[in-house]
Amino acid sequence: MEIGTYSFKDDLFYSKSHEWIKIEEDICIVGINDYSQREIGEIAFIELPKVDSEVKQFAILCQIESVKTVLDIFSPISGTIVEVNKEIENTPDLLNVKPYQSWICKIKPIDLTEKINLMNVNEYGQYLKELIDK
């Protein structure tokens, strides 16, 4: 789906803080979306979450630093971090170049029904249009 110049994938869920989540069986893959990476600007550093740490839905997952800001990234779902993307630790600007291929971490969710608190691409598109029009 395209919204203005932004691109979004149909098979993901989105949070109001602009993270995406892909559910693959019992693992959730988390990243930031196209809107988020453009708003952040050129990403210079990411502090990845710790493997085996517990996260709560909508609590801080990690931080991203760009040339213009430091931004908190929030977890779209509660669970345990089972893997982090070491590739973006060494090359964080991959989040700018390929926001949907360059995931941050994988989470084993505690309760997948929490996805009810997230938006599908159509709901997120409407949310973003309202946000941009303000």
Backbone bond lengths (Angstrom), bond angles and torsions (degrees), N, CA, C in turn:
res aa  C-N    CA-C-N  psi(-1)  N-CA   C-N-CA  omega(-1)  CA-C   N-CA-C  phi
1 M - - - 1.455 - - 1.525 108.88 -
2 E 1.299 115.32 139.16 1.462 121.88 177.04 1.528 108.62 -110.72
3 I 1.322 115.64 134.81 1.455 121.49 173.31 1.520 105.15 -128.63
4 G 1.321 115.80 107.04 1.461 119.30 -172.19 1.519 108.52 61.15
5 T 1.316 116.25 -123.60 1.468 120.57 178.62 1.522 112.29 -97.94
6 Y 1.317 117.00 3.54 1.467 121.82 -178.55 1.519 111.13 -91.40
7 S 1.328 115.32 148.13 1.461 121.53 -179.04 1.531 109.81 -119.33
8 F 1.344 115.83 138.06 1.459 121.35 179.96 1.516 109.60 -136.50
9 K 1.333 115.90 147.08 1.465 120.88 -178.48 1.524 110.47 -93.70
10 D 1.322 114.69 139.71 1.462 121.40 -176.23 1.525 114.18 -71.17
11 D 1.330 118.37 -24.75 1.460 121.03 -172.96 1.526 113.74 -94.66
12 L 1.330 116.98 15.66 1.459 121.10 -178.60 1.524 110.41 -114.49
13 F 1.332 115.03 162.91 1.459 121.98 169.39 1.526 107.22 -107.49
14 Y 1.338 116.64 151.55 1.459 121.70 -175.12 1.524 110.78 -128.35
15 S 1.342 114.93 149.53 1.462 120.54 176.35 1.525 109.02 -105.69
16 K 1.316 116.34 164.19 1.458 120.73 178.54 1.528 111.89 -67.06
17 S 1.337 116.85 -18.99 1.463 120.52 177.64 1.531 111.61 -94.01
18 H 1.340 116.85 12.25 1.466 125.30 168.18 1.529 115.62 77.30
19 E 1.317 117.54 23.90 1.453 120.90 169.59 1.522 108.46 -90.23
20 W 1.321 115.98 155.78 1.464 120.48 173.57 1.525 109.21 -116.99
21 I 1.317 114.19 157.95 1.459 120.24 178.14 1.532 108.22 -141.31
22 K 1.312 114.29 135.25 1.461 120.83 175.14 1.519 107.14 -116.53
23 I 1.311 116.22 126.14 1.459 121.26 -178.73 1.520 108.55 -97.34
24 E 1.334 115.37 117.67 1.464 121.62 177.90 1.527 107.84 -122.41
25 E 1.330 115.66 99.03 1.460 123.63 -175.99 1.517 109.55 55.79
26 D 1.340 119.31 -111.16 1.469 119.99 -176.61 1.527 112.71 -106.72
27 I 1.335 117.37 21.32 1.464 122.54 178.14 1.525 108.84 -128.34
28 C 1.328 115.68 141.47 1.457 121.84 177.21 1.525 109.00 -115.18
29 I 1.314 115.63 127.33 1.461 122.26 178.75 1.526 107.07 -98.57
30 V 1.342 117.09 133.57 1.461 122.47 -172.91 1.526 110.74 -121.60
31 G 1.330 115.58 139.14 1.463 121.26 175.21 1.516 110.03 -153.94
32 I 1.336 115.54 -174.29 1.464 120.67 175.13 1.526 108.14 -108.66
33 N 1.323 116.12 149.88 1.460 118.66 -175.51 1.533 112.56 -91.05
34 D 1.315 115.33 177.71 1.457 122.65 -175.99 1.525 111.73 -59.71
35 Y 1.315 117.59 -43.21 1.461 120.84 178.03 1.525 110.52 -59.72
36 S 1.316 116.26 -47.20 1.463 121.76 -178.20 1.519 111.95 -60.82
37 Q 1.336 116.52 -48.50 1.462 118.54 -176.64 1.528 111.34 -64.25
38 R 1.319 117.52 -32.86 1.473 119.12 178.13 1.520 111.69 -72.85
39 E 1.327 116.47 -37.47 1.462 120.42 178.40 1.532 110.99 -66.65
40 I 1.331 116.83 -36.88 1.467 121.48 179.78 1.524 110.28 -68.13
41 G 1.318 116.61 -39.69 1.462 120.71 -174.78 1.519 109.79 92.19
42 E 1.312 116.07 -165.48 1.460 121.20 -176.39 1.524 110.98 -64.03
43 I 1.324 116.52 114.78 1.461 122.20 -175.88 1.525 109.39 -80.11
44 A 1.332 114.74 125.41 1.463 120.84 -176.83 1.527 112.97 -105.58
45 F 1.355 116.68 -24.89 1.466 119.83 -175.00 1.520 109.36 -157.77
46 I 1.326 115.56 144.07 1.463 120.79 171.77 1.519 108.28 -132.22
47 E 1.310 114.99 133.02 1.466 120.97 173.45 1.524 105.70 -97.06
48 L 1.324 115.87 102.53 1.465 120.51 -176.96 1.522 111.15 -70.90
49 P 1.323 117.19 150.09 1.466 119.82 174.99 1.529 109.97 -67.80
50 K 1.306 116.42 162.34 1.465 121.78 -179.44 1.532 110.13 -85.93
51 V 1.330 115.05 134.21 1.463 120.62 174.70 1.529 108.35 -60.46
52 D 1.313 116.67 141.85 1.467 126.51 -178.29 1.521 113.55 76.99
53 S 1.347 118.24 -0.02 1.465 118.53 177.05 1.533 108.95 -80.84
54 E 1.312 114.80 154.70 1.463 122.18 179.44 1.526 108.86 -95.86
55 V 1.321 116.54 139.31 1.460 121.48 175.48 1.522 109.42 -127.55
56 K 1.314 114.73 150.69 1.466 121.49 176.60 1.524 108.52 -108.05
57 Q 1.312 115.53 149.81 1.462 119.75 178.84 1.522 110.31 -57.20
58 F 1.318 115.30 130.26 1.465 126.16 177.76 1.527 113.90 70.37
59 A 1.344 118.24 9.89 1.466 121.79 172.18 1.532 108.30 -90.02
60 I 1.321 116.78 163.51 1.460 120.85 -177.92 1.528 110.35 -62.40
61 L 1.318 115.18 128.81 1.459 123.20 178.73 1.524 110.44 -97.56
62 C 1.330 116.13 -45.72 1.467 121.69 -179.56 1.524 108.62 -166.07
63 Q 1.336 115.79 -177.35 1.458 120.69 177.10 1.519 110.13 -127.14
64 I 1.319 114.01 146.17 1.465 122.05 176.28 1.524 107.24 -121.08
65 E 1.342 115.21 135.50 1.460 120.30 175.66 1.520 108.98 -112.26
66 S 1.321 114.24 134.33 1.457 119.50 174.32 1.519 107.51 -119.46
67 V 1.312 115.88 -177.81 1.453 118.99 178.66 1.533 111.65 -67.73
68 K 1.345 117.21 -17.73 1.459 118.78 -177.20 1.529 115.68 -116.71
69 T 1.348 118.85 -9.89 1.464 118.84 -176.24 1.526 112.24 -164.05
70 V 1.317 115.12 166.97 1.468 122.83 167.95 1.518 105.37 -115.10
71 L 1.325 115.94 129.76 1.459 119.88 -174.04 1.518 110.69 -126.61
72 D 1.326 115.91 133.53 1.459 120.99 172.77 1.519 108.69 -77.66
73 I 1.328 115.74 137.39 1.451 122.92 173.87 1.522 106.18 -108.76
74 F 1.329 116.86 133.22 1.458 121.69 -174.03 1.524 111.00 -107.43
75 S 1.315 115.32 148.05 1.460 120.80 -179.13 1.529 110.05 -78.64
76 P 1.332 117.33 125.84 1.467 119.28 178.80 1.524 113.69 -74.72
77 I 1.342 116.78 -9.77 1.462 120.04 -176.28 1.532 109.34 -152.51
78 S 1.317 116.93 152.62 1.464 121.79 176.97 1.522 110.22 -83.88
79 G 1.322 115.97 144.27 1.459 119.32 177.49 1.516 112.58 163.42
80 T 1.323 115.50 -160.26 1.462 123.46 -177.85 1.523 109.02 -113.55
81 I 1.326 116.45 131.22 1.466 121.15 175.82 1.527 107.57 -68.95
82 V 1.333 116.48 121.53 1.476 119.90 -179.50 1.526 112.33 -108.06
83 E 1.345 116.73 -17.44 1.466 119.83 179.34 1.521 109.02 -161.38
84 V 1.338 116.00 145.59 1.461 121.20 172.87 1.522 108.31 -120.75
85 N 1.311 115.44 155.38 1.454 121.54 -177.66 1.528 109.68 -88.84
86 K 1.313 116.51 94.99 1.467 122.13 -178.69 1.525 111.87 -62.81
87 E 1.328 117.00 -26.75 1.461 120.35 -179.63 1.530 111.23 -60.29
88 I 1.334 117.76 -40.60 1.470 119.23 -179.68 1.523 112.00 -78.21
89 E 1.328 117.10 -17.85 1.468 119.31 174.59 1.527 109.16 -64.87
90 N 1.317 116.38 -40.58 1.463 121.78 -179.60 1.527 112.60 -85.38
91 T 1.327 117.11 -27.42 1.468 122.33 -178.08 1.536 108.52 -135.09
92 P 1.344 117.44 70.78 1.470 120.06 -173.70 1.522 114.41 -63.83
93 D 1.336 118.01 -22.74 1.465 119.10 -179.65 1.531 112.68 -69.77
94 L 1.332 117.76 -6.28 1.477 120.07 171.74 1.528 110.49 -60.21
95 L 1.339 116.64 -27.95 1.466 120.32 176.48 1.530 110.69 -63.84
96 N 1.337 117.28 -30.02 1.460 121.20 175.71 1.524 110.97 -77.74
97 V 1.317 116.17 -43.69 1.460 121.97 -172.82 1.536 111.74 -74.24
98 K 1.342 116.33 -44.18 1.471 121.61 -176.74 1.531 109.42 -134.06
99 P 1.343 118.24 73.17 1.469 119.50 -173.64 1.531 114.93 -63.09
100 Y 1.326 118.11 -24.20 1.465 119.07 -178.05 1.524 113.08 -97.25
101 Q 1.310 117.99 -13.21 1.461 121.09 174.64 1.537 110.45 -97.88
102 S 1.320 116.63 -23.38 1.467 121.92 -175.72 1.526 110.41 -96.95
103 W 1.298 115.19 79.74 1.459 121.18 -178.83 1.535 110.49 -74.69
104 I 1.327 115.56 161.47 1.468 121.84 179.96 1.515 110.58 -94.07
105 C 1.331 116.61 -51.59 1.461 119.75 -177.16 1.524 110.52 -155.22
106 K 1.317 114.14 170.08 1.457 121.84 173.65 1.516 107.60 -118.34
107 I 1.322 115.05 136.48 1.466 121.98 -176.05 1.524 109.49 -122.64
108 K 1.321 115.74 133.98 1.468 120.66 169.54 1.522 105.19 -88.99
109 P 1.333 117.58 109.41 1.465 120.04 -173.17 1.528 112.91 -71.95
110 I 1.304 114.43 149.81 1.464 121.55 174.39 1.530 109.61 -79.65
111 D 1.349 115.33 -41.75 1.461 120.73 -174.81 1.530 109.23 -147.99
112 L 1.316 116.79 102.82 1.465 120.75 -177.47 1.527 113.45 -65.41
113 T 1.328 117.92 -15.73 1.461 118.44 177.76 1.536 111.65 -66.46
114 E 1.335 117.82 -12.53 1.467 120.86 175.23 1.530 111.67 -61.71
115 K 1.325 117.17 -17.09 1.472 119.00 -179.64 1.522 111.10 -62.66
116 I 1.333 117.76 -16.10 1.462 120.83 176.31 1.536 110.94 -61.42
117 N 1.344 116.84 -22.49 1.462 122.17 179.24 1.527 112.71 -84.67
118 L 1.338 116.99 -0.67 1.458 122.72 179.67 1.524 109.79 -106.36
119 M 1.321 116.34 172.94 1.466 121.09 -177.83 1.519 110.71 -115.40
120 N 1.327 116.08 144.58 1.464 118.95 170.11 1.529 107.09 -78.07
121 V 1.320 117.58 176.84 1.469 120.41 -174.18 1.530 112.38 -61.34
122 N 1.317 118.84 -35.95 1.464 121.04 179.71 1.528 111.43 -69.46
123 E 1.322 116.55 -43.53 1.465 120.74 177.87 1.532 110.37 -64.33
124 Y 1.330 116.15 -42.77 1.462 120.08 179.49 1.534 109.98 -65.21
125 G 1.321 116.52 -40.41 1.463 120.24 177.97 1.513 111.86 -57.81
126 Q 1.321 116.96 -44.15 1.467 121.44 177.91 1.528 110.38 -64.86
127 Y 1.333 116.73 -43.78 1.474 121.64 178.12 1.532 110.37 -58.57
128 L 1.341 116.51 -45.97 1.456 120.53 -177.39 1.530 111.36 -67.46
129 K 1.319 117.20 -39.45 1.472 120.12 177.96 1.528 109.80 -59.87
130 E 1.327 116.60 -43.46 1.471 120.51 178.99 1.526 110.72 -64.95
131 L 1.321 116.69 -39.28 1.470 121.40 179.40 1.522 110.91 -65.05
132 I 1.311 117.04 -45.12 1.468 121.86 -178.92 1.526 111.01 -67.82
133 D 1.332 117.09 -34.96 1.476 120.81 -177.79 1.519 113.71 -75.88
134 K 1.337 118.22 -8.81 1.475 120.32 -178.81 1.508 111.54 -68.58
